[in-house]
Amino acid sequence: MRTIRLTLVMILLGMFGMLFSESQATAVTVYQEKIFEFRGAWVATVSNIDISRQTAATPEAIKAYQEEFLDTLDVFEEYNMNTVIFQVRPLNDAFYQSAINPWSRFLIGLEGRNPGWDPMAWMIEECHKRNMEFHAWLNPYRASLGVLPDTGDYSVALNEYLETLAPNNFAKLHPNLLVRGMFDDNDSRILLNPCEPQVRQHIYDTIEEIVRNYDVDAIHFDDYFYNGVAAVEDDADYQAYISGGGSYLTKGDWRREQVNILIKGIHDLLTDLNVELSGDVEFGVSPAGVWAPADNMGCGAYGQPGGMTDIACLSYSSYVDLFADTKKWVNEEWLDYILPQNYGSLTGNHPGITSWWANEVSKGNVKLYIGLAPYQYINSGWAIPEMDNQMLFGYDYPTVSGFCFFSIKTMQNVSNSNLLAALNILKTRWSRNALNFFENEAPLPNHPAPVVTAFRNANHVNLSFEASEAAYGYVFYRTVTGETFNSLTEPVFDTVLSSDIAFIFRSEADNLTDYTYYVRTVYDDGTWSPNFQSVTTGIYDYNEAPDLSNLKIQSDFLVFPSQSWVTVTGDVVDANGDELMLTLDFNIGTYYSRQYTAEVVDGTFSVSVYIPPYTVNGGHFVITASDGMENTVKNSNTFYTPASKYTDLLIYIITMDILTNDSVDGIYGG
């Protein structure tokens, strides 16, 4: 997906009454939700932080994994986010079909084991269905977690670990191209040696394989570069460089240059691939928030010309600690976006990090997004307003173009009361969708108006768009029909990406209100339609109840063993095309009650019901299909669940008795 240059976005948003300055920050006195904004979260797969492992290479296990990922996308939708940053290379491995990297142990439990499908291909498709970008998150160098001793010889531990790797793991194939990095006490890890040309080529090949085979929207790195690599690890490499007669660099600058070579090489590779493949894959990095403190702060060797002020001297620094000159990457425009991990509070480094990066990107065309840490509500006991105040501080800077949260799991099934309240505030800030930034294409010869029609069903308005190859997206305003419309004062109702195929935009609506939608088109070349397309909906005062049919209990008998599962299936259709909710209630007197929700797929449903260890005489399931206005309810015929095991003959006799006395239509009653 494409990314418009920030200066152009500012001009466009200015057309809608947004307040911006040239480059330096000035306060925005009134928050106004943006039309264009990066809204993302990381999905970490290392150690299965955000998604479980697939339990087996079976259809059932694959479906369970897919359901968990779809539940995760539901959280992205809940907060109107538009970018999924999914970790596809946590440990020199792959969450996708690769000829050069093994399947990840965090996917299916054993490195190299085929999961029976291609997760990344499916995930990309699901993200794009929901108008979300998919950024493929790679750790370029990390080859293990804490498997090495912190000090002394580690050859034995290294060889033991390498034996556990798949045959095609680059680290196993090239044990001479590895170094030890100390992440924390008792957590020393194996890294690919950043100075080795073979290592760089392997990373280039990995990225090229992804871009050629998958419709990713970006390649994304985090802060993992020379993490805790002791000087002794690459002294021989440095001495070889000195002996080779190259221009003199200190050991630190030499290390930084090794990473510079990689980052520029990726920039050049993606530039060439985008031209060859007519693509627009971006490159973004999410480094440690602090580049380096300024050299006039009395920070000794940590201080650097042009560094940050208003931060603690010994803050973890990408330049000093990781030998990653992220400032240079931005100044050289080797990146499309920089996403500093700004995980501290407003009483700490947070303001200094945001303001410094906001000024740094104002010198060029690299976009700035700020990484936030909702997990700090749990770890550090943040007060409720902290995260919202951080965002408002960021919104004061025109060059802050969005926010990203680490990580998505923190935003699911929230139990911390302060975090829950903070996330509810986020929902008010991001009350609707926002378009992601895009790279404007060459001027279009024509700018056709959208072909859009409206139709209604229960509690919704549907805008049907014909396919458009010229449009990038649409901006909607909505008024009650007859009211005066002014785009400078009317708040944006929503936004949606366009598509090369026909699609429907669906929004909630009061049935008895007549609406007018005003639609403005954003074209692929960065221009806007000069006029609004208006569509009137009328009211919705008619409705047909859903139809339930072909209901079956998938069992030969109506006597179910206790502590077993029974599947109930059926067909359900709605003549108005309403969105349906289907529930199944199972009640046993006053001492057991359970409700199940079933997904309706292509007019059918299937739900598995647990049979508890109770004796049930004359039990039944109640199935309800609702379109939001009317319900259709059907009851199953009675069934029996004995607490003890019955003989097959007795089960048959009881079933026949139930059918003989109670049957109306097959095994179901009306």
C-alpha positions, 0 to 999 in steps of 0.5 A: 500500500502506498505512502503519500509524502508528509508535506502533501498530507499536511496540505490536504488536511489543511483543506479540511481545516486542520492546523499545521505549521511548517516544520517546528512544533507548535501546539495544536490547541484543539484535538481533531481526529485525523484523516491520514494516520498510522495506527498500529500494534506489534504482534510478537511471535518470539516466545509466543508473546502475542499468539500461541503455537499451532498444536499440530499440522492438522486442519483442526489445529490450523483452524484454531490458529487462524481463529486466534489470529482473527480474534487478534484482528478483531482487537485491531478493528476495535481500536480502529487501527490500520497496521499490523506489524507481525513478527515473521522472523523471530529467530533466523526462521520463518512464519512463511514458506521459505527456501532459505529459512526454516519454519519457526519453532514458535509456529509449530513447536519444532524448528523446520516442521511444516505447519501444513499451510502458509500462515503469512500468505493467509494473514496478509489476505485477512489483513487486506480484507479489513483495510489493514496493512501487513508489515513483515517484522524481521529480526535480521541478526538474532539466531537464539534466545538465552542459550549461552553462558554470559562469560568464558568459552561458549563453544560447547553450549553453541554446538549443543544449540546448533544441533537443535536447529533445522538443517537449513538454518543459516546459523547451523550452516555457518557457525563461523559467522556468529557472535555472542550478544549479552541481552541481560544477565543469564540471557546471552544469545547467538547473533549473526555477525553483522560485519560478514558480507555473507550475513548481509547477503542472507538478509538481502535474500530473505527480504527479496524472497518475501517481497517477490512472493508475498503482498507485504506492505512493509519490511520492519526491523526493531531495535536488535543490532549489536545487542551486548556484543563484547569487543572480543567477539569481533576484534579479529574482524576489526583488526582485519579491517585495519590491516586491509588499509581502509580509511581509519574508523574507531571500533564503534564507528566501524561497527556502526558502518557495518549496520549502515551498509545493511540498512542502505543495502535494504533501501537500494534492494527495495527501491529496485524491487519496487520498480521491477515489480511495480510495488510500493513496499516500505522499509521501517525501523523501530529502534530504541527511543534514544539515539544518543544524548547531546555532547553538551550534557556532560554525558562523557562518551555517550554524548554526541553532536546533535544528540538529544537533550532533556533525557537521562545521560545513560539512557539505552542508546541506539547509537552507543549501545546498539551501534545503530546510527538511526539518525543517519538513516533518517537523514540519508532517507534510507527509511520510509518511516522511523518508529522509536520505542518511546516507552517511558513516562512524561516525567522521564525521557518521553517528551525529549524523545518525541520532540527530538525525533519530530524535529529530526524528520522535519528535515526530510521525507521520512515519516515519524510514528511513536511507539507506546507501551500500554504494558506500563500500566501493569509494570509501572502502575501508570495513572489513567491519563498517561498514555492519552497525554503522551499522544496529545503531546505527540499530536502537538508536532505536525511531523508525528504521523501516528502511533504504535502499541507494544504489544497487542496482547496487552490490549486483549482481555484487559483486567487492569482497571487503569489500562482499561480506562486508558484504552477507553479514552483511546477509543474516543480519540480513534472513533473512526477509521483513518487512511494510511499514508501512501506514495502518490503515483504519476499524474492520472489522465482521468479522475473519475467520480465514484459510482456509489449507491446506497441500500439499507437493512436492519440498523445499517446503511450500505454504500456499494462502490463499483471497482476503481483503479484510480481511487486510493480511498474515500472520505465520508461525511454524513448528515440527516437529509435536509441539513446544511452540509459544510465540509469545513465544519462537519466532522468526518464520519469515516474513511475507507480504502478503495479496491480494484473490485466492487465492495460495500462500505457498511455503517451503523444507522438508525432505521427511521432516520433518512441520511445523506452521505457526502463522499470525496475521493482521494486518487492514487496520484495524491489529488482529491476530487474537487466535488463531493458525491452525495447519496441519500438513503431514505428510512428503513421501515420494513424487515423480514425475520431470519429463516432457520432451516435444516437444523440437525444434531449430528448424532445417530442417537438422542442419548448423549454420553456425559462429558462429550461434545455434540455438534448442531448444524443448520442453515440460516438466511435473511431476505434483507441481507442483514448481519445475523447473530446466532446463539444456542442456549443449553439449560439444565434446570436451574443448575447448568446454563451455557450459551454458545455463539455460532458464526454464520458462513455462507448461510450455514452454521455449526456449533459444538455443545459440551454435554456436562456430567449430569443426568438430563431428562427431556433436555433441548437446545434453543437456537436463536437467529437475530438480525437486530430487529427480529428474532427467529427461535427454534427448539430441538427435540428432547434428548437424554444424557445419563450420568452413567454409561448405557448399553447400546441397546438401551440407547437405541430404545430410548432414542426410538421412544423420543422420536416416536413420541416427540418428533415433528420434523426429523429430530427437530420440533417447531 
